[in-house]
Amino acid sequence: MVSRVQRTPFAAWWWTVDRLMLAALIALMLAGIVLSLAASPPVAARVGLDPFYFVNRHVMYLVPALFVLLGTSLLSPRYVRRLALVVFIVSILLVVATMFWGAEVKGARRWIVVLGLNIQPSEFLKPAFVILIAWLFGESARRLEMPANTMALGLLALAVTLLVLQPDFGQTMLIVLVWGALFFLAGMRLVWVFGLAGVAGIGLLGAFFTIPHVEQRIKRFLDPASGDTFQVQTAMESFLNGGWLGRGPGEGTVKRILPDSHADFVFAVAAEEFGVVLCLALLVLFAFIVVRALLHAFNANDAFTRFAVSGLAMLFGLQSAINMAVNLHLVPAKGMTLPFISYGGSSMISLAYGMGMLLALTRDRPRAALLPTGALAAA
């Protein structure tokens, strides 16, 4: 038991961090291990690997992810901003490098090997981008002479351009949605919001008419008979097969035939083996984290914390919602992981980094610790 009178860094962290949110995040991590045990052995067997290859790697990724989550949650708002700036710059450089030296998979270059590790830089770019945009929007209200909104628009243009060139429209959509929401929260006029929404719509139409795989995915969503919808249709069947309570651990059939059952479609495996009840429990955990974070943002004393916490919560919630919606055939198929549940090292560690910053920014601190700085270099 940690006493309130202790003056150690751990005690100071323990009594100020949102322990309920931390518990919900750890519960998601534990659920990810269970579902990895359920979903990944058949996938490993199909590609000639040890049956527990993906399970072992999933747990292996969880160890550094947990350290990143807890370590980042210890930071002050000032160091959250500083670290985000470093991560953003490194991520941008790696995204550029990926276009030249990254491996091409299904027509896209999103992965690069760094020091023997296969990394997806765009995953780390997202949370750092949210923090920098939150800082700029916070400064725009406090320092009218600073062209913060113009700088925020420039960062958006830079990130979107690089992601579209990969191409990675899923991450692009996430960044644009969060940026637009923060732009609206910053008090921008509706005419600007609608104008930017129009630009985004034109961009989507342009992608539909110029990029074949985008056109195919949208057409398959609107008319399943127009192409191969095996993964989505099989995922849909899993919800019907599982019913409310599921067929039981190890009794599912979806994981035996679905190529991405351990990654993008692990939610379907959960539905078939453990039932809709478990899926609803996962949904409640995701919703709890997002709603609790938004309540913290509502009660925040400074603009930066309000925007940053809102942005990180929306990023986390939108990614979760898109993955579950794809499994339920509610939106066109898009390769996006279910946070802390799906297999994927870059995704898991970057999510831990983002949620660690969320925990850091929602800690109870004296008001003086939250006062904004005058410049990003001194942030």
C-alpha positions as CSV (number, residue, x, y, z in Angstrom):
1,M,0.0,0.0,0.0
2,V,1.3,3.4,-1.0
3,S,1.0,6.1,1.7
4,R,-0.1,9.6,0.8
5,V,2.6,11.0,3.1
6,Q,5.4,9.4,1.2
7,R,7.4,11.8,-1.0
8,T,8.8,9.4,-3.5
9,P,8.2,9.9,-7.2
10,F,6.2,6.7,-7.4
11,A,3.9,7.9,-4.5
12,A,3.4,11.3,-6.1
13,W,2.5,9.5,-9.4
14,W,0.2,7.0,-7.8
15,W,-1.9,9.5,-5.9
16,T,-2.3,11.8,-8.9
17,V,-2.7,9.5,-11.9
18,D,-6.2,8.4,-13.0
19,R,-6.1,4.9,-11.6
20,L,-9.4,3.8,-13.1
21,M,-8.3,4.8,-16.6
22,L,-5.0,3.0,-16.0
23,A,-6.9,-0.1,-14.9
24,A,-9.1,0.0,-18.0
25,L,-6.0,0.2,-20.3
26,I,-4.3,-2.7,-18.5
27,A,-7.6,-4.7,-18.8
28,L,-7.4,-4.1,-22.6
29,M,-3.9,-5.4,-22.6
30,L,-4.8,-8.5,-20.7
31,A,-7.8,-9.1,-23.1
32,G,-5.3,-8.7,-26.0
33,I,-3.2,-11.6,-24.6
34,V,-6.3,-13.9,-24.3
35,L,-7.6,-13.1,-27.8
36,S,-4.1,-13.5,-29.2
37,L,-4.1,-17.0,-27.7
38,A,-7.5,-17.6,-29.3
39,A,-6.8,-16.1,-32.7
40,S,-3.2,-16.4,-33.7
41,P,-2.1,-20.1,-33.5
42,P,-4.0,-21.1,-36.8
43,V,-2.5,-18.1,-38.6
44,A,1.0,-19.1,-37.5
45,A,0.4,-22.7,-38.5
46,R,-0.8,-21.6,-42.0
47,V,2.5,-19.8,-42.7
48,G,4.7,-22.6,-41.3
49,L,5.6,-21.0,-37.9
50,D,5.4,-22.2,-34.4
51,P,1.8,-22.2,-33.2
52,F,2.5,-19.7,-30.5
53,Y,4.8,-17.5,-32.5
54,F,2.4,-14.5,-32.7
55,V,1.4,-15.0,-29.1
56,N,5.0,-14.9,-27.9
57,R,5.6,-11.8,-29.9
58,H,2.4,-10.1,-28.8
59,V,3.5,-10.6,-25.1
60,M,7.1,-9.5,-26.1
61,Y,5.7,-6.2,-27.5
62,L,3.5,-5.7,-24.4
63,V,6.5,-5.5,-22.1
64,P,8.1,-2.4,-23.7
65,A,4.6,-1.0,-24.3
66,L,3.8,-1.2,-20.6
67,F,7.1,0.6,-19.8
68,V,6.4,3.3,-22.4
69,L,2.9,3.7,-21.0
70,L,4.0,4.1,-17.4
71,G,7.2,6.0,-18.2
72,T,5.4,8.6,-20.3
73,S,2.6,9.0,-17.7
74,L,5.3,10.3,-15.3
75,L,6.1,13.3,-17.5
76,S,5.0,16.9,-16.8
77,P,3.0,18.8,-19.6
78,R,6.2,20.6,-20.5
79,Y,8.1,17.4,-21.1
80,V,5.1,15.9,-22.9
81,R,5.4,18.7,-25.5
82,R,9.2,18.4,-25.8
83,L,9.0,14.7,-26.3
84,A,6.2,15.0,-28.8
85,L,8.3,17.5,-30.8
86,V,11.2,15.0,-30.9
87,V,9.0,12.0,-31.8
88,F,7.2,14.0,-34.5
89,I,10.5,15.1,-36.2
90,V,11.9,11.6,-36.1
91,S,8.7,10.1,-37.4
92,I,8.6,12.5,-40.3
93,L,12.2,11.7,-41.2
94,L,11.4,7.9,-41.0
95,V,8.2,8.3,-43.1
96,V,10.3,10.0,-45.8
97,A,13.0,7.3,-45.6
98,T,10.3,4.6,-45.8
99,M,9.3,5.9,-49.3
100,F,12.8,5.2,-50.5
101,W,14.0,2.3,-48.5
102,G,10.9,0.7,-47.0
103,A,9.5,-2.6,-48.1
104,E,6.6,-2.5,-50.6
105,V,3.6,-4.5,-49.4
106,K,0.4,-4.5,-51.5
107,G,1.5,-1.4,-53.4
108,A,2.3,0.7,-50.3
109,R,5.5,1.6,-48.5
110,R,4.8,1.9,-44.8
111,W,7.4,-0.2,-43.0
112,I,11.1,0.3,-42.6
113,V,13.8,-1.7,-40.7
114,V,15.7,0.3,-38.1
115,L,18.3,-1.4,-36.0
116,G,16.8,-4.8,-36.9
117,L,13.3,-3.7,-36.0
118,N,10.4,-3.5,-38.5
119,I,8.8,-0.1,-37.7
120,Q,5.7,1.7,-39.1
121,P,6.6,5.4,-38.5
122,S,3.2,6.7,-39.2
123,E,1.9,5.0,-36.1
124,F,4.2,7.2,-33.9
125,L,3.5,10.3,-36.0
126,K,-0.2,10.4,-34.9
127,P,0.0,11.0,-31.2
128,A,2.9,13.4,-31.5
129,F,1.0,15.3,-34.2
130,V,-2.0,15.6,-31.9
131,I,0.2,17.1,-29.1
132,L,1.8,19.7,-31.3
133,I,-1.5,20.7,-32.9
134,A,-3.0,21.0,-29.4
135,W,-0.1,23.3,-28.3
136,L,-0.6,25.5,-31.4
137,F,-4.3,25.8,-31.0
138,G,-3.8,26.6,-27.3
139,E,-1.3,29.3,-28.2
140,S,-3.6,30.8,-30.8
141,A,-6.0,32.0,-28.2
142,R,-3.3,33.3,-25.8
143,R,-0.9,34.9,-28.2
144,L,-2.7,36.6,-31.0
145,E,0.5,37.8,-32.7
146,M,1.6,34.2,-33.2
147,P,0.5,32.6,-36.5
148,A,-0.4,29.4,-34.7
149,N,-3.4,28.4,-36.9
150,T,-1.3,28.8,-40.0
151,M,1.4,26.7,-38.5
152,A,-1.2,24.0,-37.5
153,L,-2.5,24.0,-41.1
154,G,1.1,23.6,-42.4
155,L,1.7,20.6,-40.1
156,L,-1.5,19.1,-41.3
157,A,-0.5,19.6,-44.9
158,L,2.9,18.1,-44.3
159,A,1.6,15.0,-42.5
160,V,-1.2,14.4,-45.0
161,T,1.1,14.8,-48.0
162,L,3.6,12.3,-46.7
163,L,0.9,9.7,-45.7
164,V,-0.9,10.0,-49.0
165,L,2.4,9.4,-50.8
166,Q,2.9,6.1,-49.0
167,P,-0.2,5.7,-49.5
168,D,-1.9,5.2,-46.2
169,F,-5.4,6.7,-46.3
170,G,-6.5,5.2,-43.0
171,Q,-4.0,7.1,-41.0
172,T,-4.6,10.1,-43.1
173,M,-8.3,10.0,-42.3
174,L,-7.6,9.7,-38.6
175,I,-5.3,12.7,-38.6
176,V,-7.6,14.9,-40.6
177,L,-10.7,14.0,-38.4
178,V,-8.8,14.8,-35.2
179,W,-7.3,18.0,-36.6
180,G,-10.8,19.1,-37.7
181,A,-12.3,18.4,-34.4
182,L,-9.6,20.3,-32.5
183,F,-9.9,23.1,-35.0
184,F,-13.6,23.3,-34.2
185,L,-13.0,23.1,-30.4
186,A,-10.5,26.0,-30.8
187,G,-13.5,28.2,-31.6
188,M,-13.0,28.5,-35.4
189,R,-15.9,29.8,-37.4
190,L,-18.2,27.2,-38.9
191,V,-17.5,28.5,-42.4
192,W,-13.9,27.4,-42.0
193,V,-15.0,24.0,-40.7
194,F,-17.3,23.4,-43.7
195,G,-14.7,24.7,-46.1
196,L,-12.1,22.3,-44.8
197,A,-14.7,19.5,-44.9
198,G,-15.3,20.3,-48.5
199,V,-11.6,20.1,-49.2
200,A,-11.4,16.7,-47.5
201,G,-14.4,15.5,-49.5
202,I,-12.7,16.6,-52.8
203,G,-9.6,14.8,-51.7
204,L,-11.6,11.6,-51.1
205,L,-13.3,11.9,-54.5
206,G,-9.9,12.4,-56.1
207,A,-8.5,9.3,-54.3
208,F,-11.6,7.3,-55.5
209,F,-11.1,8.2,-59.2
210,T,-7.3,8.0,-59.3
211,I,-6.3,5.2,-56.9
212,P,-7.5,1.7,-57.9
213,H,-7.5,0.0,-54.5
214,V,-9.5,2.9,-52.9
215,E,-12.1,2.7,-55.6
216,Q,-12.3,-1.1,-55.2
217,R,-12.8,-1.0,-51.5
218,I,-15.5,1.6,-51.7
219,K,-17.3,-0.3,-54.5
220,R,-17.1,-3.6,-52.6
221,F,-18.6,-1.9,-49.6
222,L,-21.5,-0.4,-51.6
223,D,-21.9,-3.5,-53.7
224,P,-20.5,-6.7,-52.2
225,A,-21.0,-8.6,-55.5
226,S,-18.6,-6.2,-57.3
227,G,-15.5,-7.9,-55.8
228,D,-13.8,-10.1,-53.3
229,T,-15.4,-9.5,-49.8
230,F,-14.3,-12.8,-48.3
231,Q,-12.8,-11.3,-45.1
232,V,-15.6,-9.0,-44.3
233,Q,-18.3,-11.5,-45.0
234,T,-16.6,-14.2,-43.0
235,A,-16.2,-11.7,-40.1
236,M,-19.9,-11.0,-40.3
237,E,-20.7,-14.7,-40.1
238,S,-18.6,-15.0,-36.9
239,F,-21.0,-12.7,-35.1
240,L,-24.0,-14.9,-36.1
241,N,-22.1,-18.1,-35.2
242,G,-21.0,-16.8,-31.8
243,G,-24.4,-15.5,-30.6
244,W,-24.5,-13.9,-27.2
245,L,-22.2,-16.3,-25.3
246,G,-19.9,-17.7,-28.1
247,R,-19.0,-21.2,-29.1
248,G,-16.3,-21.5,-26.5
249,P,-12.5,-20.9,-26.4
250,G,-10.9,-22.8,-29.3
251,E,-14.1,-23.7,-31.0
252,G,-14.2,-20.9,-33.6
253,T,-13.8,-21.6,-37.3
254,V,-13.2,-18.0,-38.5
255,K,-9.6,-17.9,-37.3
256,R,-8.8,-21.0,-39.4
257,I,-9.7,-19.3,-42.7
258,L,-9.4,-15.6,-42.1
259,P,-5.9,-14.3,-43.1
260,D,-5.9,-11.3,-40.6
261,S,-7.8,-13.0,-37.8
262,H,-5.0,-12.1,-35.3
263,A,-4.8,-8.5,-36.4
264,D,-7.5,-6.4,-38.1
265,F,-10.2,-9.0,-37.6
266,V,-9.5,-10.2,-34.0
267,F,-12.8,-8.6,-33.0
268,A,-14.6,-11.2,-35.2
269,V,-12.7,-14.0,-33.4
270,A,-13.8,-12.6,-30.1
271,A,-17.4,-12.6,-31.3
272,E,-17.4,-16.2,-32.4
273,E,-15.6,-17.8,-29.5
274,F,-16.7,-15.6,-26.6
275,G,-19.9,-14.0,-27.9
276,V,-21.4,-10.6,-28.3
277,V,-21.2,-10.2,-24.5
278,L,-17.4,-10.0,-24.6
279,C,-17.5,-7.6,-27.6
280,L,-19.9,-5.4,-25.6
281,A,-17.5,-5.5,-22.6
282,L,-14.6,-4.4,-24.9
283,L,-16.8,-1.7,-26.3
284,V,-17.6,-0.5,-22.7
285,L,-13.8,-0.4,-21.9
286,F,-13.1,1.7,-25.0
287,A,-16.0,4.0,-24.3
288,F,-15.0,4.4,-20.6
289,I,-11.5,5.5,-21.5
290,V,-12.7,8.0,-24.1
291,V,-15.6,9.4,-22.0
292,R,-13.4,9.7,-18.9
293,A,-10.7,11.5,-20.9
294,L,-13.2,13.9,-22.4
295,L,-14.5,14.7,-18.8
296,H,-10.9,15.5,-17.8
297,A,-10.6,17.7,-20.9
298,F,-13.8,19.5,-19.9
299,N,-12.5,20.3,-16.5
300,A,-8.9,21.2,-17.6
301,N,-7.6,24.6,-16.5
302,D,-5.5,25.4,-19.5
303,A,-6.2,25.3,-23.3
304,F,-3.2,23.0,-24.1
305,T,-4.3,20.3,-21.8
306,R,-7.9,20.6,-22.9
307,F,-7.0,20.3,-26.6
308,A,-4.4,17.6,-26.1
309,V,-6.5,15.3,-23.9
310,S,-9.5,15.7,-26.3
311,G,-7.3,15.0,-29.3
312,L,-5.7,11.9,-27.8
313,A,-9.1,10.6,-26.7
314,M,-10.6,11.1,-30.1
315,L,-7.6,9.5,-31.8
316,F,-8.0,6.4,-29.6
317,G,-11.8,6.3,-29.9
318,L,-11.9,6.7,-33.6
319,Q,-9.3,4.0,-34.3
320,S,-11.2,1.6,-32.1
321,A,-14.6,2.5,-33.7
322,I,-13.2,2.1,-37.2
323,N,-11.8,-1.3,-36.5
324,M,-15.0,-2.6,-35.0
325,A,-17.1,-0.9,-37.7
326,V,-15.0,-2.7,-40.4
327,N,-15.6,-6.1,-38.7
328,L,-19.3,-5.3,-38.7
329,H,-19.3,-4.2,-42.3
330,L,-20.4,-0.7,-41.4
331,V,-17.6,1.1,-43.2
332,P,-15.3,0.1,-46.1
333,A,-12.5,-2.2,-45.2
334,K,-9.4,-0.5,-43.9
335,G,-6.4,-2.1,-42.2
336,M,-6.5,-0.6,-38.8
337,T,-5.7,-2.3,-35.5
338,L,-8.0,-2.6,-32.5
339,P,-6.0,-0.8,-29.7
340,F,-4.0,-3.2,-27.4
341,I,-6.0,-6.1,-28.8
342,S,-4.7,-6.7,-32.3
343,Y,-1.3,-8.0,-33.1
344,G,1.3,-5.4,-34.1
345,G,4.4,-4.0,-32.4
346,S,4.4,-0.5,-33.8
347,S,0.7,0.0,-33.2
348,M,0.9,-1.3,-29.6
349,I,3.9,0.8,-28.6
350,S,2.6,4.0,-30.3
351,L,-0.7,3.5,-28.6
352,A,1.1,3.1,-25.2
353,Y,2.9,6.3,-25.9
354,G,-0.3,8.1,-26.7
355,M,-2.2,6.8,-23.7
356,G,0.9,7.5,-21.5
357,M,0.7,11.1,-22.5
358,L,-3.1,11.1,-21.8
359,L,-2.4,9.7,-18.3
360,A,0.3,12.3,-17.8
361,L,-1.9,15.2,-18.9
362,T,-4.9,14.1,-16.8
363,R,-2.9,13.8,-13.5
364,D,-4.0,16.0,-10.6
365,R,-1.4,18.8,-10.5
366,P,-1.1,22.2,-8.8
367,R,-2.5,25.0,-11.1
368,A,1.0,26.5,-11.4
369,A,2.3,23.4,-13.1
370,L,-0.2,23.8,-15.9
371,L,0.7,27.4,-16.9
372,P,1.5,27.6,-20.6
373,T,4.9,28.4,-21.8
374,G,5.7,31.3,-24.1
375,A,7.4,29.3,-26.9
376,L,7.6,25.7,-28.1
377,A,11.4,25.8,-27.6
378,A,10.8,26.5,-24.0
379,A,7.8,24.2,-23.6
